[in-house]
Amino acid sequence: MKRDAMVIKKEDNVATALRDLSRNDLVSVGIGDGIIEVTLVESVAFGHKFAVCDILTGQDIVKYGEVIGRATADIATGAHAHIQNIESLRGRGDLA
């Protein structure tokens, strides 16, 4: 089966698009040897992330099994996950 996006670790809550994807597409997301399907609620450009589950404001964004940021707004399953709804937690002097 073709894969439209990939999740590297099973604990990841975002997937990376392997091609440009359009709103309302039912996309196949590879997770290890398995596949899940997610309907996109927004278009997602190649290389960008989208949520594979609902992510609430303040929750960690996990990619490659690592926390890469924090949700600044609720991110619905299939929504584009990027600078409009994620803040970085790395290299910041304002966080303890």
N, C-alpha and C positions, 0 to 999 in steps of 0.2 A: 504494500500500500504506500502511496506517495505521502510525504510529510510536507506540510505547509509551514510548520514551525517546530522548534525544538525546546525541550526542557532538559537541562543537563542532570540535575539531581531531583529525586522524587519529592524533596521538601521545598523545592522552588515554587513560588506562587506567581511567577511570570514566565512567559515563553518568549522566544525570539523568532521573529518572522524570517523565513527563508526566501521570501519573495514579497513583492507588494501584495497586500491583501485588502479586500474591499469590505465596507460595511455590509452586514447581513450574510457574508460568506460563512459557510460551515467549514471550518478548517480542521485538518488532521494534525494533531500535535504529538510528536514522538516523545515518549518518556521511557528511557531505557529500551527494552524490547517491545514495549506496549504502545498503544495509540489511544488518545482520548480525542473527542471532538468538541470544539467550542464554536459557538456562533458569535461572530464579531458584532459589537454594537457601534464600532467606529472603524474607519479605514486605518490600516497600520502599514507603514512603509517598511521595505526590506531592512532588516537589521534592528528594527525597533521592537519594543516589548509590548505585550498585552497581558492582562490578568487572566489566569486560568481558574481562578476562584474569586469570590468576593473578598476584597481587601478593605478593611475599615480604616478611617482616619486614625493615624498614630501607629498603625501596625507596620512592622518591618517588611521591606521588600526584599525577597530572597531570590537570588540568581546565582547559578553555579554552586549552590549550597552555602552561599555567603550572603550576609546582610549587606546590601548595597545602598540602602536608603530607607526612608520612612514616608509613608503615605501622608500627604497634606490634605487629602480629601478622600472620601469613599471612592473606590475604584471597582466598578462592577465587572463581573466575569465577562471577558470579551472586549473590555475597554482598553484603549491605548494607555500605556503606563509610561509617562515621560515627565519632563520638567514641569508640566502644568499640574501634576498631582503627586510628585515625588520630590523630596529634598534629600540632598546628599548628607551623609553622616561622616564622611572621610575628610581629613585635612582641615577640619573646622576648629578654630580657636575659641568659638563661642559656646561649645558644648563641653560639659565636664566629663 
